[in-house]
Amino acid sequence: MKQEHIEHAQGWMELYSYKRDVCPTAHAKLAEWLNLRASGDNRGLLLAGGFGTGKTEFCKRFLNSWKLRRAIDIATMYSNNGTGDVLNEWVHGVYATGSMRVDPWDVVIDDVGQEGQAKHYGESVEVLGQIMEQRYGYWLECGARTAITTNMDYKQMTARYGLRTMDRVLHMCYVVKFDAPSARGR
């Protein structure tokens, strides 16, 4: 990667007052991803690491055209409404009525792993695992990108969502690990 591209992305982050000093290694990887994205790479992001390190803040600042929702809210939507509404909103990107079809949009699923197993009329489901599987299909079909933030590591995510799902997540997402203490209250 050209140094000028890295400097451009780092300058972009500074322009928006993004706190690169919290986790410099992760922020260098994010700058690299921004450059890859500008050159046509359509992968999303898997931002993993401790709480308070800037994962969600990055998404809010730099992926502000992507739809963002907390994983716990998605699981609650499933518990209240069942699969149809949740999958339509978070997988398919369908808000159109009748026969009108909208391509899936780019989404940010925040705090994956904080949600419990969702239950709807007694049926327990790892709804986020299903959503990640479906998002993978849409990424392959039409390039719809997914960003995932989590405090879980690879082993924890694999134990929770399964090896197949994690294999797909790692294929469709550029992984950035945040190894730093919380910056909250600094």
Protein Blocks (a to p, Z undefined) as FASTA:
>chain_A
ZZklmmmmmmmmmmnopafklmmmlmmmmmmmmmmmmnopacdcddeddehiopmmmmmm
mmmmbccddfklmmmmmmmnojmlmmmmmmnopabghjbccdddddddehihjaccddee
hiacdfklmmmmmmmmmmmmnopacddddfbdfklmmmmnojklmmmmmmmpccdddddd
dfehZZ
